Amino acid sequence: MPHGDNSAPRKRVGLLGIGQAGLQHARAVAACGHLVASAAASGTTSPRLEAFRRAAPDAKIVIGIDALLADDSLDAIIAALPWDVGPRHLDDLLRHPKPVLLEKPIALDAASIARALCAPGAKSKNKMVGFNRRFYGTSARMRARLAEGGLKAVRVTISEDLTRQERAHGAAVLGHLMAFSSSHALDLVRHLLGELKIVRLYGHAERDVPFLSINGLLETRDGVPVLLTLNASDPSPAGISFVFADRTTWNLSPLEMLAVFDRYEVVELRPGSQIRRYMPHLRDMHDETADFKPGFVQQMAAFLAGDFGPGATPEDALAVQTMIEAMARAAHPGA
């Protein structure tokens, strides 16, 4: 379990938002040996305060975002605001002189991100976007294998549970699920494979909800086909599968688990089943640890050390959102 470098100065961190994401970030700050010194909440009667105080007992609670941003005693800021609140403060967060870790979505459209990055006083070099899956050990292993070459094909399966998302975040989120949720997997795909070209995409507008399912073919710069299935409430196993010329398949499904398959095993006929089955043989398996929300401690350690490593930048967030909008246009011409 990481606990940071005891020789490094203890940093004072301010936290915008004390919901589930803010709580997990507070735990990560403590695990890295630093202090959540201040947190901004919407009021002193928030039902989340009790759980947050257990994670950050020394944090001073301030009301409102501006009060925390004006605190010069802080060394760094984490913006873990609700999905529809954070984007309204992107300009202020990018202009802030201190390092800022921004939870996504940082904006709901690519044009807003581009404008904020070009605005006077915007500073993106000390800003990180919370695509924490880049910090998974499974992702690092996958990058190392991809660097060896021999990739033949990729399958990306993303399923958005509309009912669960609406229950957790309100009906308005359904029109922005790709920016809010699908972007996690799409950023990891870009992180592992680089920029992707759209070959052919098909759109299906879901009935009664503002969500466009997208299925079709993308392609890497090296001409490797990437089959994408991004659907509403699809019960298929979600994840990313990589097929290599050495006849192995490396499977991130879920993204926190990496399974390597190297051949088939034949399951012969048996009482009660008269069908011979061919099952993939598991050669190796790697899981993320579950002491903390996966990737959060590693991401926090990199952010507070100022060495972002594989961390995402606001420019990366812009590239992902641009990709999302290009896919939507290609799958639904005229949309």
N, C-alpha and C positions, 0 to 999 in steps of 0.2 A: 504493500500500500504506500503510494508516494506521500511524503510529508515535506517535500521541498528541501532546499539547501539551508541548513541551520546557520551557515556563515553569512548568508545573504541578508541584507536589511529587511526587516519586517515591514511590508507595505500596507498602507491604509487604503482600503478599497471602499468606494461608494457604490451602492446597488440601487438601480431604478427598477422598482417592481418587486413584490414579495409573494408572487404566485408560485406555482410549481417550478417553473424554470428558475426564478429567483432563488427559491429555496435550495435547489440543486447546485446553483452557482455558489451560494453561501457556503455550503458544505465543501465544495471544491476549494474555495479560498482557504478555509481552515485546514484542509488536508495538505495544502501546499505551504502551511506555516505562516500565512498572512492573516490580516485582520479585516473583517467587515466593520468599518468604523461608522458608517452611516447608511441608512436605507430610506428611500422615498416611498411613501405609501399614500393612498388616496384619502385615508382618514385614520383616526386612532382607534376606531371600533371595528376594523377589518377582521373578519373571522380567521384570516390567515396569520395574524400577528403572533398567536401563541406558538404555532409550529415554527414560524420564522425565528422567534426569540430563542427557541431551543437550539437552533442551528447557529445563530449569531447573537449570543447574549450581550455582547458589548456594543452592539450597533445602536447608534442614536437614530430614532425615527423622526424624520422630517416630513412635512406635508407638502406635496407638490414637487414637480421635477426641477423647477427653476432653483429652489432652495439648495438642492443637492449639487446642481451644476455650478453654483456660485461658491462652493466650499473649496477654498484654495489649499486646505490641509490634506486633501485626498491625493493619492499618488496615481490612482487609476479608477475607471468607472466601468461598471457593467450595466448595460441597458437590456433588461429582461421584461419589457413592457408587453401588454396584450397586443395581439397581431394587428389590430386596427388603431392602436395608439402610437406604437413605436415609429411607424412611417411618418407621422405628423411632426416628429422631432428630429428627423434625419439631418436637416441643415444644421441645427444647433449641435448635434453630436459630432458631425464631421468638422465643425469649426472649433470644437473644444480642444484646448492645447494638450490635455492629458490623454494618455492611451485609453481607448474605449473598446470594449468588447460588445458588439451589437448582436442581439438575438435576431433571427430572421422571422418574418420578412423585414428587410430594412426599408422597403417600399413595395407598393403593390403593382408597379409598372416600371419598365425599363427607363422610360423618359424621365421619371422622377429621380431615379438614381443618377442618371447622366447629368441632369441639371444640378443636383446637389454636389456632385463631384467637381463640377466646373464653377461652382459659386465662389465668389471672393472669400478668401480665408479658409476654404475647405482644406483639411489635412487628412489624407488617407493612409500615409505610411505608418502611422502609429495606431491604426484602427484594424480590428479583426472582426470577422463575421462568424457567428457561431455554428458553422457547419462541422459539428464535433465528430462526425463519422470519419473525417480525414485522419483523426488521431487514434482510431482503432488499431490495435495490433493486427487484426485481420486485414485491414486495408494496407498496412505496411508490408505484410507478407505477400499480398496480392501484387503490389507495385514491384516488389523484388522479383516475383515470378514473371511478370510482364516484361521486365527489363531483359530477361533472358531470351525473349523472342518466341516465335512459333505459334502465335495466336491465329486461330482459324476463324472463330466466330464468337459472338457474344449474344446472350439473351438477357434482356432487362424486363423484369416484371414488377409493376407498381400497381397497388390496389389502394384506393381511397375509400375508407369506410364512411360513407356519407352520414349514416345515422349517428355513429359515435362522434364524428366531428361536429355535427350540428348540436348534439347534446352538450358537448364540452365547450363549444366556442360560439354558438348561436348560428342561426340560419344564414346570416350575411357572409359567413366564412366560406360557404360552399362555392361562391363565385370566384374565390381567390385561393382555392385549395392547392393549386400547383405552386403558387408563390409561397404559401404557408407550409405545405407539407411535402408535396412531390419534389420540391427543390432539394431536399436532403439527398435523396437517391440520385437525382440528376447531377447535383454537384459532385457527388462521389464518382459517378460515371465519367464526368469531364476530368476530374482529378486523376483518375486511373488511365483514361484513354486519350485525353486531349480533346481538341475541338472535333465536333461531329458534323458531317454533312447530311442533310435531309435527302433521301433518295425518293421515297414514296410513303405518304402517311394517309391514313383513313380516319375520319372523325365520326363519332356517334354522339349526338346531343342527347343527354339523358333527359328522360321525361320528367317534367314538373320541377326540375332543379337546374340551376345555371352551371352545369358541369359538362365539359366535353371530353369524352373518352377518346384516346388516340392510340391507334395501332398501326404498325408499319415498319419500314426499314430505314435505318440510318447507316452511316459508313464512317470509319475512321480515316485519318489522313493517309494511312497505309493501305486503304482499300479493304479493310476487314468489315464484314457485314455485322450490323448490330440490330437485332430484332427487338423492337420496343412494343410492349403491351402495357398501356397505362389506362386503367379502367376503374369505373365506380363499383365499389363493393364486389370485387372479383374474388371468389374464394380460392383462387390459385395461390400456391406458395410464392410470396414476394421475395425478390432478391435479384442478384446478378450472377450469371453463369458464364464462365470463360472456357471455351473449348480449344485445346492445344494440339499441335501436330504430333506430340509425343503420346497421343492417345490417352491423355488425362483430361479430366474436367474439374475445374476449380469453382466451387459453388459458394457464394455468399448468400445464404438464405437461412434465417434472416441475416442482415448485414453484420450482426454481432457474432456470427458463427461462420467459420471457413471450413468446408469439407472438401477433401480431395479424393476423387474417384479415379480408379485406374483400369478397371475391367468389369465384366459382368460375372455374376455368380448365378448358376442355374439352380432354381428351386424345383426339385422334381415333384411329380404327382404324389399326393398324400391323401389319406382318408379325409373326406369332406371337401377336397379340392382336386378336380380332375384337369386342371390347367397348369401346364408347366410355365413357370415365371422366370424372367431374366432380371435380376436385381443388380444395381451398380454396387461394386465392391468398394468399401470405404478404406482408403489407404491411410488417411491422416485427418485429424480434426483439431481445430483450435477455436476456443471460445473466449469472448471478452469476460473479464472479471466483473462481478456484480456488486462489489463493495460500494461503489458509487454509480451514478448514471454513466453508462459507458462513454469513454472519451472525454468526460468533463474535467477530470483531474489533470490529464495530460494536456488538454487544451489550456486550462487555467495556468499550469506551470509554464507553458510556452509564452502565454500572453503576459504574465507578470514578470517573466524574465526578460521580455523585450526581444526574444528570439522566436519568431512566430513559427519557424519550421514549416510544416505542411499546411499551416493555418490559412484560411480563406481571407481574402481582402475584399473591400467594397467593390473593386473592379471585378473580382470573381463573381460576386453577387450580381453585378450588372450583366456579366456574360451569361450566367444561368438564366436570369429573367429574360434576356434577349432571346435565348434559345427556346424558352417556354413560349414566348409570343410568336416566334417564327414557326414553331411546331403547330400552334393553334391556327395560324393563317394557312399553313400548308394542308392541314387536315380538314379545315373548314373554310374554303375560299370564300371571300366576301364577308367573313365574320369581323 
